[in-house]
């Protein structure tokens, strides 16, 4: 687990349009959710990013795309599209 006041740096491999067009870059990951984010590599937790203390929300649109029946209960299948940021 990392300290809440430290910005974490993570080296990521970004893939371009083709597999041979890989680029390396260093990015700062800032957790804007109220809970810790855990990134996994296989079955093991590789990195835990604590909440930054700053919360950001965005608009979302939910669209029903079908139904699944399980145990005699109809459950909707939905897709979410995220839009504008709200503070």
Residue frames as qw, qx, qy, qz and C-alpha x, y, z in Angstrom:
[[0.000, 0.891, 0.454, 0.000, 0.00, 0.00, 0.00],
 [0.429, 0.343, -0.001, 0.836, 1.26, 3.48, -0.80],
 [0.149, -0.392, -0.427, 0.801, 0.98, 6.63, 1.29],
 [0.243, 0.777, 0.578, -0.047, -2.08, 8.77, 0.59],
 [0.009, -0.919, 0.029, 0.393, -0.03, 11.95, 0.16],
 [0.325, -0.425, 0.644, 0.547, 2.38, 10.56, -2.44],
 [0.688, 0.540, -0.146, -0.463, 1.77, 10.62, -6.17],
 [0.772, -0.140, 0.601, 0.154, 2.56, 7.22, -7.61],
 [0.331, 0.629, -0.497, -0.498, 4.49, 6.82, -10.82],
 [0.795, 0.077, 0.600, -0.037, 3.90, 3.79, -12.99],
 [0.040, 0.430, -0.650, -0.625, 5.63, 2.91, -16.24],
 [0.725, 0.376, 0.479, -0.322, 3.11, 1.74, -18.82],
 [0.270, -0.075, 0.730, 0.624, 3.49, 0.31, -22.29],
 [0.489, 0.546, 0.218, -0.645, 1.11, 2.07, -24.67],
 [0.544, 0.168, 0.738, 0.363, 0.21, 0.20, -27.82],
 [0.177, 0.394, -0.262, -0.863, -0.09, 2.09, -31.08],
 [0.727, 0.317, -0.112, -0.599, -2.04, 1.05, -34.16],
 [0.836, 0.242, -0.488, -0.060, 0.07, -2.04, -34.69],
 [0.883, -0.442, -0.090, 0.128, 1.70, -4.46, -32.28],
 [0.743, 0.116, -0.044, 0.658, 5.16, -3.30, -33.38],
 [0.098, 0.653, 0.035, 0.750, 4.35, 0.36, -32.61],
 [0.620, -0.620, -0.434, 0.206, 4.83, 0.19, -28.80],
 [0.149, 0.698, -0.209, 0.668, 5.79, 3.31, -26.85],
 [0.545, -0.333, -0.596, 0.488, 7.02, 3.60, -23.26],
 [0.072, -0.660, -0.030, -0.747, 5.82, 6.41, -21.05],
 [0.257, -0.171, -0.706, 0.638, 5.67, 7.45, -17.41],
 [0.309, -0.578, -0.385, -0.649, 2.27, 8.53, -16.14],
 [0.091, -0.114, 0.642, -0.752, 0.93, 9.70, -12.81],
 [0.380, -0.424, -0.770, -0.288, -2.17, 7.84, -11.68],
 [0.158, -0.134, 0.420, -0.883, -4.42, 9.90, -9.40],
 [0.149, -0.381, -0.912, 0.000, -7.37, 8.13, -7.79],
 [0.222, -0.174, -0.004, -0.959, -10.42, 10.44, -7.93],
 [0.636, -0.370, -0.590, -0.333, -12.76, 7.89, -6.32],
 [0.488, -0.673, 0.265, -0.488, -13.64, 7.61, -2.61],
 [0.929, -0.275, 0.246, -0.039, -12.09, 4.13, -2.31],
 [0.333, -0.560, 0.665, 0.365, -8.72, 2.50, -2.99],
 [0.789, 0.499, -0.213, -0.288, -8.05, 1.16, -6.48],
 [0.636, -0.395, 0.649, 0.139, -6.20, -2.14, -6.72],
 [0.601, 0.591, -0.424, -0.331, -4.45, -3.08, -9.96],
 [0.864, -0.204, 0.459, -0.038, -3.80, -6.78, -10.46],
 [0.330, 0.558, -0.704, -0.290, -1.19, -8.67, -12.40],
 [0.449, -0.025, -0.890, -0.076, -2.68, -12.11, -12.83],
 [0.590, -0.576, -0.559, -0.092, -4.10, -13.15, -9.45],
 [0.565, -0.348, -0.335, 0.669, -1.82, -10.91, -7.39],
 [0.017, -0.976, -0.191, 0.097, -2.35, -7.29, -6.37],
 [0.691, 0.283, 0.023, 0.664, 0.43, -5.33, -8.07],
 [0.163, 0.190, -0.117, 0.961, -0.41, -1.79, -6.99],
 [0.168, -0.723, -0.651, 0.158, -2.88, -0.13, -4.62],
 [0.161, 0.354, 0.078, 0.918, -3.70, 3.51, -5.26],
 [0.120, -0.483, -0.670, 0.551, -5.34, 5.24, -2.28],
 [0.139, 0.874, 0.448, 0.129, -8.00, 7.96, -2.70],
 [0.422, 0.336, -0.051, 0.841, -6.46, 11.36, -3.44],
 [0.104, -0.470, -0.498, 0.721, -9.09, 13.18, -1.37],
 [0.274, 0.333, -0.195, -0.881, -10.43, 14.89, -4.49],
 [0.486, 0.328, 0.805, -0.085, -13.66, 13.48, -5.92],
 [0.243, 0.294, -0.406, -0.830, -14.82, 13.88, -9.50],
 [0.556, 0.345, 0.722, -0.224, -18.12, 12.62, -10.88],
 [0.072, 0.158, -0.567, -0.805, -19.36, 12.46, -14.44],
 [0.697, 0.194, 0.094, -0.684, -22.72, 12.22, -16.09],
 [0.186, -0.118, 0.957, 0.188, -23.77, 8.79, -17.25],
 [0.668, 0.170, -0.193, -0.699, -26.35, 7.46, -19.64],
 [0.391, -0.096, 0.907, -0.122, -27.73, 3.98, -19.01],
 [0.609, 0.256, -0.366, -0.656, -29.33, 2.06, -21.89],
 [0.763, -0.059, 0.601, -0.229, -31.09, -1.29, -21.54],
 [0.300, 0.480, -0.685, -0.459, -29.79, -3.76, -24.14],
 [0.623, -0.014, -0.742, -0.246, -31.56, -6.94, -23.10],
 [0.688, -0.475, 0.254, -0.487, -32.65, -9.21, -20.26],
 [0.365, 0.229, -0.894, 0.124, -31.34, -12.30, -18.48],
 [0.771, -0.423, -0.092, -0.467, -33.62, -14.60, -16.50],
 [0.399, 0.271, -0.798, 0.363, -32.00, -16.21, -13.49],
 [0.064, -0.158, -0.824, 0.540, -33.79, -17.98, -10.67],
 [0.042, 0.670, 0.738, 0.071, -37.10, -16.92, -12.17],
 [0.101, -0.835, -0.161, 0.517, -36.17, -13.23, -11.97],
 [0.581, 0.683, 0.202, 0.394, -35.67, -11.00, -15.02],
 [0.464, -0.644, 0.057, 0.605, -32.52, -8.91, -14.71],
 [0.477, 0.875, 0.039, -0.068, -31.84, -6.09, -17.18],
 [0.726, -0.033, 0.192, 0.659, -28.56, -5.98, -19.11],
 [0.101, 0.977, 0.122, -0.142, -27.38, -2.41, -19.49],
 [0.661, 0.254, 0.017, 0.705, -24.58, -0.44, -21.05],
 [0.245, -0.869, -0.184, 0.388, -23.29, 2.82, -19.56],
 [0.524, 0.559, 0.090, 0.636, -21.85, 5.74, -21.45],
 [0.440, -0.626, -0.254, 0.591, -19.94, 8.31, -19.43],
 [0.327, 0.806, 0.260, 0.420, -20.00, 12.00, -20.34],
 [0.109, 0.779, -0.163, 0.595, -19.15, 15.41, -18.91],
 [0.481, -0.065, -0.632, 0.604, -17.22, 15.76, -15.65],
 [0.376, -0.798, -0.227, -0.413, -19.03, 17.28, -12.68],
 [0.352, 0.279, -0.602, 0.661, -17.31, 18.63, -9.59]]
